[in-house]
Amino acid sequence: MCKADKEKSRSDLDVVMIIVNYKSASATSQLIADALQQDQTTCKVSIIVADNDPINVGLDGVQTKYRENSSVHFETMPENLGYFGAANHVLNHLGENHLPKWVIVSNADIRLPRKDTFLRIAKSVSRCAVIAPRILSKQVGLDQNPFQRKRPSVFRMYLNCMISRSGILYRLREIQYEATRKIRGLWAQRFQPAARSEVVYAPHGAFMIFAREYFERGGTLDVGAFLFAEEGFVAETCRKLGLDVLYDPTIEVLHDEHVSTRHNAAIRGFHTSAADYIYREFFAPEKKPIGSGPT
């Protein structure tokens, strides 16, 4: 396909927001309401809810509520495909020749406090493949982006695998993480200077904004883990393709964390699988199996 034909085949939508729902009907409904209240005077937006709970009928009322709104669409997954799995399923239905300028992949537990979020995204200059917005935790008031400013070391990623495999070490890390986060949140509310845009390694997965270029250059959402590997996968995909991840604090959302991912044994299992996958695929010397140790 020549470039001119490719341009004509592109969607005229500025933004598609994919909301991944799993047993979070109330949060999903609130996010849709926030999205519909956005200023869309100069941009075209489509909202697609990817329902990862095909057996439960929790979204029936939400679908009925927005049945007559042509901007809101619902897709029921054949099974629980995971976070990026569901988003990838939706994108595959859109087709590579019908991608909008920007694709948002969002948790259901996100709120849009500003009315110009979509306008700011639509007007963003495509000098980056992925935008990491300011994601404020409603629990501690801490900006969750940048998720990682710099690429971690091989040893750190190997250690992450080992910690996830130990129940005691995993729990201790969770306690330390929560305590540190609360302290950082208190510090940030009082002393942190105004954030500035910068190119970073990894964006937080709760609300990722992808430029069309990410997909046209070969990027995908086809991550090899069910949950919790999204940040590392996107970071390493951009690194491989020579694309930038831009932290942009002028785009702001709120995050009411862990609506559908409360910590339990299953969640720890997903964390372990994700850590193993990221280490094995992107960091392990010569694809060595987990347990052989870094060199």
Phi and psi in degrees as a GROMACS rama.xvg file:
@    title "Ramachandran Plot"
@    xaxis  label "Phi"
@    yaxis  label "Psi"
@TYPE xy
-72.1694  164.414  CYS-2
-61.0548  -41.7046  LYS-3
-62.0913  -42.932  ALA-4
-65.5203  -37.6087  ASP-5
-63.4122  -41.1368  LYS-6
-61.8921  -41.0748  GLU-7
-67.6678  -29.8969  LYS-8
-81.2178  -10.5241  SER-9
-69.0105  152.985  ARG-10
-67.9573  147.735  SER-11
-88.6381  4.84922  ASP-12
-72.8308  139.366  LEU-13
-81.0744  -41.8833  ASP-14
-138.835  133.703  VAL-15
-116.191  123.043  VAL-16
-106.015  118.718  MET-17
-99.2331  115.671  ILE-18
-100.303  119.85  ILE-19
-93.9878  115.914  VAL-20
-106.304  135.191  ASN-21
-144.267  103.35  TYR-22
53.9263  39.2804  LYS-23
-135.314  48.9637  SER-24
-59.0015  -42.9161  ALA-25
-63.8519  -47.0356  SER-26
-64.018  -41.1163  ALA-27
-61.0032  -43.9091  THR-28
-62.1032  -39.9122  SER-29
-65.7706  -40.2737  GLN-30
-67.7962  -40.0021  LEU-31
-59.8097  -44.7899  ILE-32
-59.855  -43.2603  ALA-33
-59.3281  -44.082  ASP-34
-64.5695  -39.5784  ALA-35
-72.3369  -19.35  LEU-36
-87.5426  -2.24802  GLN-37
-69.1511  149.735  GLN-38
-70.6386  116.361  ASP-39
-123.102  29.4947  GLN-40
-64.716  -29.8369  THR-41
-124.484  17.9394  THR-42
-145.593  149.039  CYS-43
-102.054  128.579  LYS-44
-129.063  140.578  VAL-45
-125.944  137.601  SER-46
-113.376  123.178  ILE-47
-121.826  122.133  ILE-48
-95.9961  119.379  VAL-49
-96.0628  106.236  ALA-50
-89.0866  112.961  ASP-51
-89.5273  13.5054  ASN-52
-128.01  72.9371  ASP-53
-66.042  -22.8838  PRO-54
-83.5316  -43.0915  ILE-55
-71.537  141.962  ASN-56
-102.952  25.6837  VAL-57
-61.1058  -26.7166  GLY-58
-89.0238  -0.509284  LEU-59
-56.4575  -45.2447  ASP-60
-65.7128  -36.3667  GLY-61
-67.4724  -42.0731  VAL-62
-63.4809  -39.769  GLN-63
-63.5262  -40.5208  THR-64
-61.0894  -37.4027  LYS-65
-110.438  19.528  TYR-66
-59.5995  -36.0135  ARG-67
-89.3137  0.0727903  GLU-68
-93.4353  115.738  ASN-69
-72.1948  -11.1215  SER-70
-88.4058  -10.1174  SER-71
-114.951  128.456  VAL-72
-131.497  150.875  HIS-73
-124.838  134.001  PHE-74
-127.583  122.816  GLU-75
-90.9329  125.348  THR-76
-72.9689  151.025  MET-77
-64.0813  -24.2853  PRO-78
-161.572  178.202  GLU-79
-70.847  108.81  ASN-80
-95.2731  1.50264  LEU-81
83.8346  176.322  GLY-82
-65.8046  -65.6639  TYR-83
-69.8985  -27.4216  PHE-84
-59.278  -44.7418  GLY-85
-67.521  -43.0301  ALA-86
-62.9961  -39.3729  ALA-87
-65.0982  -37.7831  ASN-88
-59.9067  -43.8484  HIS-89
-64.4211  -45.4706  VAL-90
-62.0012  -37.4924  LEU-91
-63.3085  -33.2662  ASN-92
-70.8743  -33.8563  HIS-93
-65.8342  -39.2252  LEU-94
87.974  146.888  GLY-95
-66.4119  -21.299  GLU-96
-93.5812  6.69795  ASN-97
-127.889  28.906  HIS-98
-78.8715  141.54  LEU-99
-77.3741  -179.608  PRO-100
-66.3734  -36.4258  LYS-101
-135.61  139.482  TRP-102
-119.379  125.166  VAL-103
-102.94  131.555  ILE-104
-112.639  119.775  VAL-105
-131.964  141.604  SER-106
-63.1193  159.321  ASN-107
-72.2261  -24.9977  ALA-108
-88.5393  35.2924  ASP-109
-107.372  143.272  ILE-110
-122.317  149.686  ARG-111
-112.004  93.8337  LEU-112
-73.5557  -24.6646  PRO-113
-100.92  147.135  ARG-114
-87.1696  -3.60872  LYS-115
-113.801  21.4207  ASP-116
-59.7102  -49.3233  THR-117
-66.5713  -37.0146  PHE-118
-62.1493  -43.3062  LEU-119
-63.8861  -39.5608  ARG-120
-67.1464  -46.4087  ILE-121
-61.7485  -31.5917  ALA-122
-89.0063  -3.486  LYS-123
-63.3223  140.614  SER-124
-76.9324  131.675  VAL-125
-77.3355  55.0352  SER-126
-96.2078  8.03466  ARG-127
-142.124  157.828  CYS-128
-90.0013  -30.107  ALA-129
-137.326  136.328  VAL-130
-107.838  129.518  ILE-131
-103.932  105.289  ALA-132
-78.9918  175.811  PRO-133
-73.5098  117.248  ARG-134
-115.057  101.745  ILE-135
-87.9763  122.5  LEU-136
-70.2024  126.119  SER-137
-71.2918  -18.4458  LYS-138
-76.7095  -45.8299  GLN-139
-124.731  -4.09651  VAL-140
74.7069  16.8867  GLY-141
-95.5581  137.242  LEU-142
-71.7761  121.124  ASP-143
-84.4834  -5.25894  GLN-144
-110.665  152.242  ASN-145
-65.8061  140.444  PRO-146
-64.3353  -45.781  PHE-147
-145.019  126.566  GLN-148
-76.801  -39.4327  ARG-149
-124.691  155.289  LYS-150
-67.2989  130.359  ARG-151
-71.4983  163.961  PRO-152
-79.114  163.277  SER-153
-60.0421  -42.437  VAL-154
-63.3758  -41.8604  PHE-155
-61.802  -40.2914  ARG-156
-70.9886  -35.1137  MET-157
-65.6212  -43.1425  TYR-158
-62.5947  -37.1139  LEU-159
-59.4394  -39.274  ASN-160
-64.0165  -45.4044  CYS-161
-65.3  -40.6422  MET-162
-64.3812  -42.6757  ILE-163
-64.1691  -26.9413  SER-164
-80.248  -15.861  ARG-165
-103.547  120.484  SER-166
-58.1994  -42.9845  GLY-167
-67.8313  -48.4162  ILE-168
-64.7725  -37.404  LEU-169
-62.1338  -44.618  TYR-170
-66.9279  -41.865  ARG-171
-61.6656  -39.4978  LEU-172
-65.0936  -38.7036  ARG-173
-64.3528  -41.4844  GLU-174
-63.9973  -45.7258  ILE-175
-63.1009  -39.8614  GLN-176
-63.0507  -46.5658  TYR-177
-65.5188  -40.9456  GLU-178
-65.1136  -45.9351  ALA-179
-61.939  -39.8724  THR-180
-63.7378  -42.0068  ARG-181
-64.7364  -41.6634  LYS-182
-63.7613  -45.2986  ILE-183
-63.22  -36.6673  ARG-184
-63.9679  -43.4312  GLY-185
-64.2843  -40.7487  LEU-186
-65.3963  -44.2739  TRP-187
-63.6519  -37.7787  ALA-188
-66.2815  -24.4134  GLN-189
-104.172  -36.9231  ARG-190
-126.174  -13.599  PHE-191
-68.0086  129.276  GLN-192
-71.271  167.311  PRO-193
-59.123  134.028  ALA-194
-74.5517  151.43  ALA-195
-124.216  152.861  ARG-196
-63.2886  142.706  SER-197
-160.12  153.106  GLU-198
-79.3429  129.71  VAL-199
-128.503  176.01  VAL-200
-81.5389  -53.8902  TYR-201
-134.089  137.7  ALA-202
-92.5592  153.378  PRO-203
-70.1343  140.775  HIS-204
-76.6849  -13.3767  GLY-205
-63.9801  -29.4509  ALA-206
-154.002  94.3927  PHE-207
-107.477  139.59  MET-208
-117.803  116.341  ILE-209
-106.708  128.853  PHE-210
-75.4561  152.846  ALA-211
-56.1889  -31.785  ARG-212
-58.8668  -32.6663  GLU-213
-55.4256  -44.5343  TYR-214
-79.3012  -36.8663  PHE-215
-67.0539  -27.2208  GLU-216
-87.7237  -0.395587  ARG-217
112.369  0.57235  GLY-218
-72.3781  149.327  GLY-219
-137.668  178.44  THR-220
-112.064  16.3384  LEU-221
-83.7257  68.1619  ASP-222
-77.803  147.887  VAL-223
-93.2178  27.4322  GLY-224
-142.129  151.512  ALA-225
-68.157  -45.9611  PHE-226
-145.987  159.297  LEU-227
73.3767  7.1943  PHE-228
-108.094  5.44486  ALA-229
-63.0536  -45.6972  GLU-230
-60.8375  -49.5562  GLU-231
-64.5516  -38.3316  GLY-232
-63.4048  -46.4276  PHE-233
-65.6737  -43.1514  VAL-234
-59.6366  -46.4789  ALA-235
-72.5405  -31.8245  GLU-236
-63.7309  -46.4864  THR-237
-63.5296  -39.9459  CYS-238
-62.3081  -43.5096  ARG-239
-65.0263  -38.4738  LYS-240
-90.3847  -1.72485  LEU-241
71.3227  35.1972  GLY-242
-108.601  156.118  LEU-243
-101.501  145.454  ASP-244
-105.698  121.569  VAL-245
-108.636  121.755  LEU-246
-80.3103  120.449  TYR-247
-126.713  96.3438  ASP-248
-72.9839  -5.11226  PRO-249
-76.1686  -14.7701  THR-250
-102.699  120.782  ILE-251
-130.236  135.481  GLU-252
-134  164.939  VAL-253
-109.507  146.745  LEU-254
-125.656  112.417  HIS-255
-92.9093  90.3815  ASP-256
-67.1687  147.662  GLU-257
60.9593  41.9682  HIS-258
-60.4872  -41.6565  VAL-259
-120.228  15.4574  SER-260
-134.323  51.5276  THR-261
-61.7376  147.267  ARG-262
-70.9024  126.752  HIS-263
-157.155  -174.417  ASN-264
-61.4469  -38.9932  ALA-265
-64.7928  -41.1108  ALA-266
-63.8951  -41.0624  ILE-267
-60.7341  -39.0764  ARG-268
-61.4274  -40.561  GLY-269
-66.0656  -39.6835  PHE-270
-61.7201  -42.6752  HIS-271
-63.1859  -46.3117  THR-272
-62.3963  -40.5005  SER-273
-66.0655  -43.7347  ALA-274
-62.7452  -43.097  ALA-275
-61.2029  -44.1746  ASP-276
-62.8141  -48.4656  TYR-277
-64.0734  -43.0881  ILE-278
-63.3911  -48.4021  TYR-279
-63.6784  -42.6077  ARG-280
-80.6717  -31.8652  GLU-281
-123.797  -14.9259  PHE-282
-125.595  -30.2624  PHE-283
-63.601  128.051  ALA-284
-60.8588  121.755  PRO-285
54.8116  35.421  GLU-286
55.4813  39.8242  LYS-287
-69.3276  146.573  LYS-288
-67.8274  155.158  PRO-289
-60.3302  134.668  ILE-290
106.719  -17.6876  GLY-291
-82.1281  -15.8444  SER-292
86.2637  151.352  GLY-293
-74.4116  160.114  PRO-294
